[in-house]
Amino acid sequence: MVFALCYKYLQDEDASKDAVMQIFEKLVVDLQTHEVGHFKSWLHSVCRNFCLMQLRAKKTFVSAADVGNEEDETFLIAMEPEEPLFNDQKLDALEKCLGTLQAEQRTAIQLFYMQEKCYSEISQETGFDLNKVKSYIQNGKRNLKICIEKNGRE
């Protein structure tokens, strides 16, 4: 399953094999720190995120329509090389801006992006309503982006 998913995203057999090895190495570490309720869906998310990060590192992206379409193969659209996603100045701004978020937004952002938890897990862990979790993440991302752009230029 892991290889098939990696191949679907990466479209390269060797890269997919390498990705499978790296994912399983990551799983050994992650499973010690995460309590996983639904392993298959969690593993799927970990694989998907890993492959998307690999594609992002190569400056290639998969359109959402292509990923959702099971009948057609995934098409990769190469993007022109651009500046790195985060430089040191932006990373410093990110750290500072996380502290400026409302507590609920900060908690939801950290659980979703840093601990890779799904909406329902965040809702159960924090006691927030599921729709509130989605709202906190969306608003927190927007506020972070604004704050990082403001602080990244200063």
Wavefront OBJ file of the C-alpha trace (Angstrom):
o trace
v 0.000 0.000 0.000
v 2.787 2.422 0.929
v 4.721 1.760 -2.270
v 1.600 2.117 -4.428
v 0.716 5.424 -2.821
v 4.272 6.733 -3.169
v 4.369 5.664 -6.809
v 1.049 7.400 -7.446
v 2.522 10.700 -6.260
v 6.163 10.423 -7.292
v 5.715 8.595 -10.643
v 9.186 7.049 -10.301
v 9.872 3.522 -9.117
v 13.273 4.212 -7.550
v 12.103 7.384 -5.829
v 9.078 5.473 -4.532
v 11.257 2.707 -3.108
v 13.451 5.281 -1.380
v 10.368 7.032 -0.037
v 9.007 3.770 1.387
v 12.249 3.179 3.261
v 12.295 6.724 4.634
v 8.629 6.509 5.641
v 9.180 3.297 7.587
v 12.182 4.846 9.321
v 9.954 7.804 10.201
v 7.214 5.464 11.463
v 9.554 3.862 13.992
v 10.113 7.260 15.582
v 6.579 8.622 15.162
v 4.824 5.583 16.609
v 6.759 6.033 19.846
v 5.383 9.542 20.298
v 1.910 9.309 18.697
v -1.103 7.357 19.822
v -2.684 6.128 16.602
v -6.346 5.154 16.678
v -6.813 4.265 13.014
v -3.480 3.040 11.708
v -4.401 2.606 8.050
v -5.758 6.129 7.582
v -2.918 7.601 9.668
v -0.335 5.732 7.575
v -2.023 6.976 4.401
v -1.780 10.566 5.674
v 1.867 10.167 6.654
v 2.701 8.729 3.210
v 0.746 11.396 1.361
v 2.373 14.199 3.353
v 5.839 12.712 2.889
v 5.377 12.443 -0.878
v 3.975 15.943 -1.140
v 6.987 17.248 0.763
v 9.261 15.378 -1.663
v 7.445 16.962 -4.600
v 7.590 20.389 -2.995
v 11.326 19.996 -2.485
v 11.673 19.319 -6.205
v 9.431 22.324 -6.975
v 6.810 20.103 -8.576
v 3.197 19.950 -7.564
v 0.259 17.634 -8.032
v -3.095 19.232 -8.684
v -5.895 18.307 -6.305
v -8.057 17.125 -9.198
v -5.374 14.703 -10.330
v -4.875 13.220 -6.859
v -8.605 12.678 -6.412
v -9.007 11.050 -9.822
v -8.394 7.324 -9.385
v -8.869 6.513 -13.103
v -6.111 8.696 -14.486
v -2.499 8.794 -13.499
v -1.258 11.759 -11.538
v 0.284 14.478 -13.629
v 3.098 16.578 -12.311
v 3.328 20.222 -13.212
v 6.848 21.594 -12.988
v 7.140 25.054 -11.517
v 9.880 27.565 -12.126
v 12.453 27.500 -9.322
v 11.702 30.165 -6.759
v 13.098 31.343 -3.472
v 13.060 28.832 -0.602
v 9.781 28.533 1.283
v 11.374 29.681 4.541
v 14.667 31.450 5.011
v 16.185 32.082 8.452
v 14.446 35.432 8.755
v 11.041 33.892 8.006
v 11.665 31.025 10.429
v 12.419 33.531 13.174
v 9.255 35.420 12.226
v 7.264 32.148 12.354
v 8.459 31.413 15.877
v 7.607 34.940 16.994
v 4.226 34.912 15.250
v 3.152 31.592 16.761
v 3.316 33.313 20.118
v 1.004 36.098 18.941
v -1.860 33.774 17.962
v -4.867 33.229 20.191
v -4.327 30.191 22.423
v -6.963 28.116 20.587
v -5.497 28.903 17.166
v -1.948 28.182 18.336
v -2.993 24.858 19.884
v -4.924 23.774 16.787
v -2.080 24.788 14.431
v 0.545 22.961 16.496
v -1.509 19.774 16.776
v -2.484 19.771 13.090
v 0.822 20.681 11.457
v 3.505 19.776 13.965
v 1.952 16.635 15.455
v 0.050 15.674 12.262
v -3.252 15.064 14.040
v -6.567 15.086 12.201
v -9.478 17.377 12.993
v -11.341 14.768 15.039
v -8.257 13.928 17.112
v -7.711 17.618 17.840
v -11.376 17.995 18.768
v -11.211 15.039 21.165
v -7.925 16.128 22.714
v -8.828 19.779 23.216
v -12.593 19.584 23.705
v -13.130 22.091 20.848
v -16.099 21.588 18.539
v -15.041 20.015 15.202
v -16.120 23.094 13.228
v -14.242 25.326 15.681
v -11.079 23.263 15.101
v -11.340 23.851 11.347
v -11.993 27.535 11.936
v -9.071 27.903 14.368
v -6.699 26.268 11.865
v -7.917 28.357 8.930
v -7.848 31.639 10.854
v -4.544 30.761 12.511
v -2.929 30.072 9.117
v -4.197 33.384 7.787
v -2.970 35.266 10.862
v 0.415 33.516 10.701
v 0.809 34.394 7.035
v 0.025 38.055 7.669
v 2.333 38.208 10.679
v 5.203 36.386 8.909
v 4.970 38.652 5.871
v 4.984 41.692 8.129
v 7.878 40.471 10.324
v 9.812 38.790 7.502
v 10.363 42.131 5.763
v 11.418 44.107 8.805
l 1 2 3 4 5 6 7 8 9 10 11 12 13 14 15 16 17 18 19 20 21 22 23 24 25 26 27 28 29 30 31 32 33 34 35 36 37 38 39 40 41 42 43 44 45 46 47 48 49 50 51 52 53 54 55 56 57 58 59 60 61 62 63 64 65 66 67 68 69 70 71 72 73 74 75 76 77 78 79 80 81 82 83 84 85 86 87 88 89 90 91 92 93 94 95 96 97 98 99 100 101 102 103 104 105 106 107 108 109 110 111 112 113 114 115 116 117 118 119 120 121 122 123 124 125 126 127 128 129 130 131 132 133 134 135 136 137 138 139 140 141 142 143 144 145 146 147 148 149 150 151 152 153 154
